[in-house]
Amino acid sequence: MRGGKILNKKKKGFWADVYRFRALIFMALPGMIWFIFFFYIPVLANVVAFKDFRISPDGFIASLRTSPWVGLENFKFLFASSDAWLITRNTILYNVVFLAFNLFFAVAFAIVMSELRNKKLVKVYNTMSLLPYFLSWVVISYFVYAFLSPDKGIINQWLTQNGQLPIQWYNDPTWWPLIFVVLNVWKSLGYNSIIYYASVMGIDPTYYEAAMVDGASKWQQIKNVTIPQLLPMMSILLILNIGGIFKADFGMFYSVPRQSGALYEVTSVLDTYIYNGLTATGDIGMSAAAGLYQSLVGMILLIGANMVVRKLDPDSSLF
């Protein structure tokens, strides 16, 4: 009897909380519906990764029902290929380097902006740094080609005018890892730095006043006040980015190198490999298997990174 009373109290408490916070629930309802229909229900379609998917004229459900079950055969598309190590290495190494450089430059740029006293100038700098974020990689690829064109490119023209031999940029893979890093940082700097800039501006000014009273230099204030205050935000963004470490920027790796075969070893990542495999074979099941593999690995990395951060600093973890 006592257990039944406790259960009834819990039920009443739950519905009482629903009624109490009904306004907030109704405000969140459109977002909940959006996530259910466009994020959670489509997850069920991952069953395609385990089928030899054949399109039926009767629609997707009929195609799913009539397609034979093949188990893990579709996953051999990734692991049986001779390029499996190459695309895995490129995807992970590029994302690790991008993560490190984006973190460093975004935090540094945010701190520099917070030190400027002319707020109008800060708005101009932040706006200018944010513009590349909204540019398509297709548009950026034409900007890059204007610099790297073998015969009319700005860099090659400058080299020939100074007595140097022109570089065949789209046939020489030597410089492309550096080019990708520069482009990724340039495009992401504005968006990432604004997040950190907002965090820096939210730090209590009394911390800096106390540091100045103690005779701390500007560098010591940044080292002992600003950076520690930014660590929780840095940890959360780091965890989220680690979760996407197996997902490459398809637009950059596909559009900017202009699909040059000579650059295959440095431009082939998991996303471009999946796209090329889908366009060449038209096998939806294999592509779905690769996407599911990316998602599972990303989830495992995200949970693992969060566990590490939670052990080091529970207040900085994501969950």
DRENDO-1510 file (C-alpha; in Angstrom, 1 decimal, always signed):
<recs>
REC; n; res; u; v; w
REC; 1; MET; +0.0; +0.0; +0.0 .
REC; 2; ARG; +2.8; +2.3; +0.9 .
REC; 3; GLY; +4.5; +1.7; -2.4 .
REC; 4; GLY; +1.3; +2.4; -4.3 .
REC; 5; LYS; +0.9; +5.7; -2.4 .
REC; 6; ILE; +4.4; +6.7; -3.3 .
REC; 7; LEU; +3.9; +5.9; -7.0 .
REC; 8; ASN; +0.6; +7.9; -7.0 .
REC; 9; LYS; +2.4; +10.8; -5.4 .
REC; 10; LYS; +5.1; +10.7; -8.1 .
REC; 11; LYS; +2.5; +10.6; -10.9 .
REC; 12; LYS; +0.7; +13.5; -9.3 .
REC; 13; GLY; +4.0; +15.4; -8.9 .
REC; 14; PHE; +4.8; +14.8; -12.6 .
REC; 15; TRP; +1.5; +16.1; -13.9 .
REC; 16; ALA; +1.6; +18.9; -11.4 .
REC; 17; ASP; +5.0; +20.0; -12.8 .
REC; 18; VAL; +3.6; +19.7; -16.4 .
REC; 19; TYR; +0.7; +22.0; -15.5 .
REC; 20; ARG; +3.0; +24.3; -13.6 .
REC; 21; PHE; +5.4; +24.7; -16.5 .
REC; 22; ARG; +2.8; +24.5; -19.2 .
REC; 23; ALA; +3.8; +27.8; -20.8 .
REC; 24; LEU; +7.4; +26.8; -21.2 .
REC; 25; ILE; +6.3; +23.4; -22.6 .
REC; 26; PHE; +4.1; +25.0; -25.2 .
REC; 27; MET; +7.0; +27.3; -26.1 .
REC; 28; ALA; +9.2; +24.3; -26.6 .
REC; 29; LEU; +6.6; +22.2; -28.4 .
REC; 30; PRO; +7.4; +23.4; -32.0 .
REC; 31; GLY; +11.1; +22.6; -31.4 .
REC; 32; MET; +10.2; +19.2; -30.0 .
REC; 33; ILE; +7.9; +18.4; -33.0 .
REC; 34; TRP; +10.7; +19.5; -35.4 .
REC; 35; PHE; +13.2; +17.2; -33.7 .
REC; 36; ILE; +10.9; +14.2; -33.6 .
REC; 37; PHE; +9.9; +14.4; -37.3 .
REC; 38; PHE; +13.2; +15.5; -38.8 .
REC; 39; PHE; +15.8; +14.0; -36.5 .
REC; 40; TYR; +14.4; +11.0; -34.5 .
REC; 41; ILE; +12.0; +9.4; -36.9 .
REC; 42; PRO; +14.6; +9.5; -39.8 .
REC; 43; VAL; +17.0; +7.5; -37.5 .
REC; 44; LEU; +14.8; +4.5; -38.2 .
REC; 45; ALA; +15.8; +4.6; -41.8 .
REC; 46; ASN; +19.3; +3.5; -40.8 .
REC; 47; VAL; +18.0; +0.0; -41.4 .
REC; 48; VAL; +18.8; +0.7; -45.0 .
REC; 49; ALA; +22.5; +0.1; -44.1 .
REC; 50; PHE; +21.7; -3.5; -43.5 .
REC; 51; LYS; +19.8; -4.1; -46.7 .
REC; 52; ASP; +20.5; -4.5; -50.4 .
REC; 53; PHE; +18.3; -1.5; -51.0 .
REC; 54; ARG; +16.3; -1.5; -54.3 .
REC; 55; ILE; +14.0; +1.4; -55.2 .
REC; 56; SER; +10.4; +0.4; -55.7 .
REC; 57; PRO; +7.8; +2.4; -57.7 .
REC; 58; ASP; +5.4; +2.0; -54.7 .
REC; 59; GLY; +7.5; +4.2; -52.4 .
REC; 60; PHE; +10.1; +4.1; -49.7 .
REC; 61; ILE; +8.2; +1.8; -47.3 .
REC; 62; ALA; +7.7; -0.7; -50.1 .
REC; 63; SER; +11.3; -0.5; -51.2 .
REC; 64; LEU; +12.4; -1.1; -47.6 .
REC; 65; ARG; +10.0; -4.1; -47.3 .
REC; 66; THR; +11.1; -5.8; -50.5 .
REC; 67; SER; +14.8; -5.2; -50.2 .
REC; 68; PRO; +16.7; -8.3; -49.0 .
REC; 69; TRP; +18.5; -8.3; -45.7 .
REC; 70; VAL; +22.3; -8.5; -46.1 .
REC; 71; GLY; +23.5; -7.9; -42.5 .
REC; 72; LEU; +27.0; -6.3; -42.4 .
REC; 73; GLU; +27.8; -6.8; -46.0 .
REC; 74; ASN; +27.4; -3.1; -46.8 .
REC; 75; PHE; +30.1; -2.2; -44.3 .
REC; 76; LYS; +32.7; -4.1; -46.3 .
REC; 77; PHE; +32.5; -1.2; -48.7 .
REC; 78; LEU; +34.6; +0.8; -46.2 .
REC; 79; PHE; +36.9; -1.8; -44.7 .
REC; 80; ALA; +37.6; -4.0; -47.7 .
REC; 81; SER; +38.9; -1.2; -49.9 .
REC; 82; SER; +42.7; -0.7; -50.2 .
REC; 83; ASP; +42.0; +3.0; -49.6 .
REC; 84; ALA; +40.4; +2.5; -46.2 .
REC; 85; TRP; +43.5; +3.4; -44.2 .
REC; 86; LEU; +44.2; +6.5; -46.4 .
REC; 87; ILE; +40.7; +8.0; -46.0 .
REC; 88; THR; +40.6; +7.2; -42.3 .
REC; 89; ARG; +44.0; +8.7; -41.7 .
REC; 90; ASN; +43.2; +11.9; -43.7 .
REC; 91; THR; +39.9; +12.4; -42.0 .
REC; 92; ILE; +41.2; +12.1; -38.5 .
REC; 93; LEU; +44.4; +14.0; -39.0 .
REC; 94; TYR; +42.8; +16.9; -40.8 .
REC; 95; ASN; +40.1; +17.3; -38.2 .
REC; 96; VAL; +42.6; +17.1; -35.3 .
REC; 97; VAL; +44.7; +19.8; -36.8 .
REC; 98; PHE; +41.6; +21.9; -37.7 .
REC; 99; LEU; +40.4; +21.5; -34.1 .
REC; 100; ALA; +43.7; +22.6; -32.6 .
REC; 101; PHE; +44.3; +25.6; -34.9 .
REC; 102; ASN; +40.6; +26.8; -34.7 .
REC; 103; LEU; +40.7; +26.7; -30.9 .
REC; 104; PHE; +44.0; +28.6; -30.7 .
REC; 105; PHE; +43.2; +31.3; -33.2 .
REC; 106; ALA; +39.5; +31.8; -32.1 .
REC; 107; VAL; +40.5; +32.3; -28.4 .
REC; 108; ALA; +43.4; +34.6; -29.4 .
REC; 109; PHE; +41.2; +36.7; -31.7 .
REC; 110; ALA; +38.5; +36.9; -29.1 .
REC; 111; ILE; +40.9; +38.1; -26.4 .
REC; 112; VAL; +42.4; +40.7; -28.8 .
REC; 113; MET; +39.0; +42.0; -29.6 .
REC; 114; SER; +38.1; +42.2; -25.9 .
REC; 115; GLU; +41.1; +44.4; -25.3 .
REC; 116; LEU; +40.1; +47.0; -27.9 .
REC; 117; ARG; +38.5; +50.1; -26.4 .
REC; 118; ASN; +36.8; +51.3; -29.7 .
REC; 119; LYS; +33.6; +49.2; -29.7 .
REC; 120; LYS; +32.6; +50.4; -33.2 .
REC; 121; LEU; +36.0; +49.0; -34.5 .
REC; 122; VAL; +35.3; +45.8; -32.7 .
REC; 123; LYS; +32.0; +45.4; -34.4 .
REC; 124; VAL; +33.6; +46.1; -37.8 .
REC; 125; TYR; +36.3; +43.5; -37.1 .
REC; 126; ASN; +33.9; +40.9; -35.9 .
REC; 127; THR; +31.6; +41.4; -38.9 .
REC; 128; MET; +34.5; +41.2; -41.4 .
REC; 129; SER; +35.8; +38.0; -39.7 .
REC; 130; LEU; +32.3; +36.5; -39.9 .
REC; 131; LEU; +31.7; +37.1; -43.6 .
REC; 132; PRO; +33.8; +34.1; -44.8 .
REC; 133; TYR; +31.6; +31.8; -42.7 .
REC; 134; PHE; +28.6; +32.5; -44.9 .
REC; 135; LEU; +30.4; +31.9; -48.2 .
REC; 136; SER; +29.9; +28.7; -50.1 .
REC; 137; TRP; +32.9; +26.5; -50.7 .
REC; 138; VAL; +32.0; +26.6; -54.4 .
REC; 139; VAL; +32.5; +30.4; -54.3 .
REC; 140; ILE; +35.7; +30.1; -52.3 .
REC; 141; SER; +37.0; +27.6; -54.8 .
REC; 142; TYR; +37.0; +30.3; -57.5 .
REC; 143; PHE; +38.8; +32.7; -55.1 .
REC; 144; VAL; +41.4; +30.0; -54.5 .
REC; 145; TYR; +41.7; +29.3; -58.2 .
REC; 146; ALA; +42.4; +33.0; -58.9 .
REC; 147; PHE; +45.5; +32.6; -56.7 .
REC; 148; LEU; +46.6; +29.1; -57.7 .
REC; 149; SER; +45.8; +29.0; -61.4 .
REC; 150; PRO; +48.8; +27.5; -63.2 .
REC; 151; ASP; +49.0; +30.2; -65.9 .
REC; 152; LYS; +47.0; +33.2; -64.7 .
REC; 153; GLY; +47.1; +32.7; -60.9 .
REC; 154; ILE; +48.3; +35.6; -58.8 .
REC; 155; ILE; +51.0; +33.6; -57.0 .
REC; 156; ASN; +52.5; +32.1; -60.1 .
REC; 157; GLN; +52.6; +35.5; -61.8 .
REC; 158; TRP; +54.4; +36.9; -58.9 .
REC; 159; LEU; +56.9; +33.9; -58.9 .
REC; 160; THR; +57.6; +34.3; -62.6 .
REC; 161; GLN; +58.1; +38.1; -62.3 .
REC; 162; ASN; +60.8; +37.4; -59.6 .
REC; 163; GLY; +62.6; +34.8; -61.7 .
REC; 164; GLN; +61.1; +31.7; -60.0 .
REC; 165; LEU; +59.5; +28.7; -61.7 .
REC; 166; PRO; +55.6; +28.6; -61.5 .
REC; 167; ILE; +54.1; +25.9; -59.3 .
REC; 168; GLN; +51.6; +23.4; -60.7 .
REC; 169; TRP; +49.4; +23.7; -57.7 .
REC; 170; TYR; +46.7; +21.3; -58.9 .
REC; 171; ASN; +49.3; +18.6; -59.8 .
REC; 172; ASP; +51.5; +18.9; -56.7 .
REC; 173; PRO; +50.1; +17.6; -53.4 .
REC; 174; THR; +52.9; +19.1; -51.3 .
REC; 175; TRP; +51.2; +22.4; -50.3 .
REC; 176; TRP; +47.6; +21.2; -50.0 .
REC; 177; PRO; +47.5; +20.2; -46.4 .
REC; 178; LEU; +48.7; +23.7; -45.5 .
REC; 179; ILE; +46.2; +25.2; -47.9 .
REC; 180; PHE; +43.3; +23.3; -46.3 .
REC; 181; VAL; +44.3; +24.4; -42.8 .
REC; 182; VAL; +44.5; +28.0; -43.8 .
REC; 183; LEU; +41.2; +27.9; -45.5 .
REC; 184; ASN; +39.4; +26.1; -42.7 .
REC; 185; VAL; +40.8; +28.6; -40.1 .
REC; 186; TRP; +40.0; +31.6; -42.3 .
REC; 187; LYS; +36.4; +30.4; -42.8 .
REC; 188; SER; +35.7; +29.4; -39.2 .
REC; 189; LEU; +37.5; +32.1; -37.3 .
REC; 190; GLY; +34.7; +34.6; -37.2 .
REC; 191; TYR; +32.0; +32.2; -36.0 .
REC; 192; ASN; +34.2; +30.5; -33.3 .
REC; 193; SER; +35.7; +33.8; -32.0 .
REC; 194; ILE; +32.3; +35.4; -31.5 .
REC; 195; ILE; +31.4; +32.6; -29.1 .
REC; 196; TYR; +34.6; +33.1; -27.1 .
REC; 197; TYR; +34.3; +36.9; -27.3 .
REC; 198; ALA; +30.9; +36.8; -25.7 .
REC; 199; SER; +32.3; +34.6; -22.9 .
REC; 200; VAL; +35.2; +37.0; -22.3 .
REC; 201; MET; +32.9; +40.0; -22.1 .
REC; 202; GLY; +30.8; +38.1; -19.5 .
REC; 203; ILE; +33.8; +37.7; -17.1 .
REC; 204; ASP; +33.3; +39.8; -13.9 .
REC; 205; PRO; +35.5; +42.9; -14.2 .
REC; 206; THR; +36.4; +42.7; -10.5 .
REC; 207; TYR; +38.7; +39.8; -11.3 .
REC; 208; TYR; +40.8; +42.0; -13.5 .
REC; 209; GLU; +40.7; +44.9; -11.0 .
REC; 210; ALA; +42.0; +42.6; -8.3 .
REC; 211; ALA; +44.8; +41.4; -10.6 .
REC; 212; MET; +45.8; +44.9; -11.4 .
REC; 213; VAL; +45.9; +45.8; -7.7 .
REC; 214; ASP; +48.3; +42.9; -7.3 .
REC; 215; GLY; +50.5; +44.3; -10.0 .
REC; 216; ALA; +49.7; +41.6; -12.7 .
REC; 217; SER; +50.7; +42.4; -16.2 .
REC; 218; LYS; +48.3; +42.1; -19.2 .
REC; 219; TRP; +49.7; +38.7; -20.1 .
REC; 220; GLN; +49.4; +37.5; -16.5 .
REC; 221; GLN; +45.7; +38.7; -16.5 .
REC; 222; ILE; +45.0; +36.7; -19.6 .
REC; 223; LYS; +46.9; +33.7; -18.3 .
REC; 224; ASN; +45.4; +33.6; -14.8 .
REC; 225; VAL; +42.0; +35.2; -15.3 .
REC; 226; THR; +40.7; +35.1; -18.9 .
REC; 227; ILE; +41.9; +31.6; -19.9 .
REC; 228; PRO; +40.6; +29.8; -16.7 .
REC; 229; GLN; +37.2; +31.5; -17.1 .
REC; 230; LEU; +37.0; +30.3; -20.7 .
REC; 231; LEU; +37.9; +26.7; -19.9 .
REC; 232; PRO; +34.3; +25.5; -19.4 .
REC; 233; MET; +33.2; +27.0; -22.7 .
REC; 234; MET; +36.3; +25.6; -24.4 .
REC; 235; SER; +35.7; +22.1; -22.9 .
REC; 236; ILE; +32.1; +22.0; -24.1 .
REC; 237; LEU; +32.9; +23.1; -27.7 .
REC; 238; LEU; +35.9; +20.7; -27.7 .
REC; 239; ILE; +33.7; +17.8; -26.8 .
REC; 240; LEU; +31.2; +18.7; -29.5 .
REC; 241; ASN; +33.9; +19.0; -32.1 .
REC; 242; ILE; +35.5; +15.7; -31.1 .
REC; 243; GLY; +32.1; +14.1; -31.8 .
REC; 244; GLY; +32.4; +15.3; -35.4 .
REC; 245; ILE; +36.0; +14.2; -35.9 .
REC; 246; PHE; +35.0; +11.5; -38.3 .
REC; 247; LYS; +33.1; +13.9; -40.4 .
REC; 248; ALA; +35.1; +15.9; -43.0 .
REC; 249; ASP; +34.0; +19.1; -44.7 .
REC; 250; PHE; +32.8; +17.8; -48.0 .
REC; 251; GLY; +32.5; +21.1; -49.7 .
REC; 252; MET; +36.2; +22.1; -49.0 .
REC; 253; PHE; +37.7; +18.7; -50.0 .
REC; 254; TYR; +35.5; +18.3; -53.1 .
REC; 255; SER; +35.2; +21.8; -54.5 .
REC; 256; VAL; +38.5; +23.6; -53.7 .
REC; 257; PRO; +40.9; +21.0; -55.2 .
REC; 258; ARG; +38.7; +21.0; -58.4 .
REC; 259; GLN; +38.6; +17.1; -58.2 .
REC; 260; SER; +42.2; +16.8; -59.4 .
REC; 261; GLY; +43.3; +13.1; -59.5 .
REC; 262; ALA; +46.9; +14.1; -58.8 .
REC; 263; LEU; +45.8; +15.3; -55.3 .
REC; 264; TYR; +43.9; +12.1; -54.4 .
REC; 265; GLU; +46.3; +11.2; -51.6 .
REC; 266; VAL; +45.8; +14.5; -49.7 .
REC; 267; THR; +42.2; +15.3; -50.6 .
REC; 268; SER; +40.5; +11.9; -50.2 .
REC; 269; VAL; +38.5; +11.8; -46.9 .
REC; 270; LEU; +35.6; +9.7; -45.8 .
REC; 271; ASP; +32.8; +12.0; -47.1 .
REC; 272; THR; +34.3; +12.4; -50.6 .
REC; 273; TYR; +34.9; +8.6; -50.7 .
REC; 274; ILE; +31.3; +7.9; -49.9 .
REC; 275; TYR; +30.1; +10.4; -52.5 .
REC; 276; ASN; +32.4; +9.0; -55.2 .
REC; 277; GLY; +31.3; +5.5; -54.3 .
REC; 278; LEU; +27.6; +6.5; -54.5 .
REC; 279; THR; +27.9; +8.3; -57.8 .
REC; 280; ALA; +29.9; +5.4; -59.3 .
REC; 281; THR; +27.8; +2.5; -58.1 .
REC; 282; GLY; +24.5; +4.0; -57.1 .
REC; 283; ASP; +24.4; +1.7; -54.1 .
REC; 284; ILE; +22.3; +3.5; -51.4 .
REC; 285; GLY; +22.8; +0.7; -48.8 .
REC; 286; MET; +26.6; +1.1; -48.9 .
REC; 287; SER; +26.4; +4.9; -48.5 .
REC; 288; ALA; +23.9; +4.5; -45.6 .
REC; 289; ALA; +26.3; +2.0; -43.9 .
REC; 290; ALA; +29.1; +4.5; -44.2 .
REC; 291; GLY; +26.9; +7.3; -42.8 .
REC; 292; LEU; +25.9; +5.1; -39.9 .
REC; 293; TYR; +29.5; +4.2; -39.2 .
REC; 294; GLN; +30.4; +7.9; -39.0 .
REC; 295; SER; +27.5; +8.6; -36.6 .
REC; 296; LEU; +28.3; +5.7; -34.3 .
REC; 297; VAL; +32.0; +6.5; -34.1 .
REC; 298; GLY; +31.2; +10.2; -33.5 .
REC; 299; MET; +28.8; +9.2; -30.7 .
REC; 300; ILE; +31.4; +7.0; -29.1 .
REC; 301; LEU; +34.1; +9.7; -29.3 .
REC; 302; LEU; +31.7; +12.3; -27.9 .
REC; 303; ILE; +30.7; +10.2; -24.9 .
REC; 304; GLY; +34.4; +9.2; -24.3 .
REC; 305; ALA; +35.6; +12.8; -24.4 .
REC; 306; ASN; +32.8; +13.9; -22.1 .
REC; 307; MET; +33.8; +11.2; -19.6 .
REC; 308; VAL; +37.4; +12.3; -19.6 .
REC; 309; VAL; +36.4; +16.0; -19.1 .
REC; 310; ARG; +33.9; +15.0; -16.4 .
REC; 311; LYS; +36.7; +13.2; -14.4 .
REC; 312; LEU; +39.0; +16.2; -14.7 .
REC; 313; ASP; +36.4; +18.9; -14.1 .
REC; 314; PRO; +32.7; +17.9; -13.6 .
REC; 315; ASP; +31.5; +21.5; -14.0 .
REC; 316; SER; +33.0; +21.6; -17.6 .
REC; 317; SER; +31.4; +18.4; -18.9 .
REC; 318; LEU; +28.6; +18.4; -21.4 .
REC; 319; PHE; +26.4; +15.9; -19.5 .
</recs>
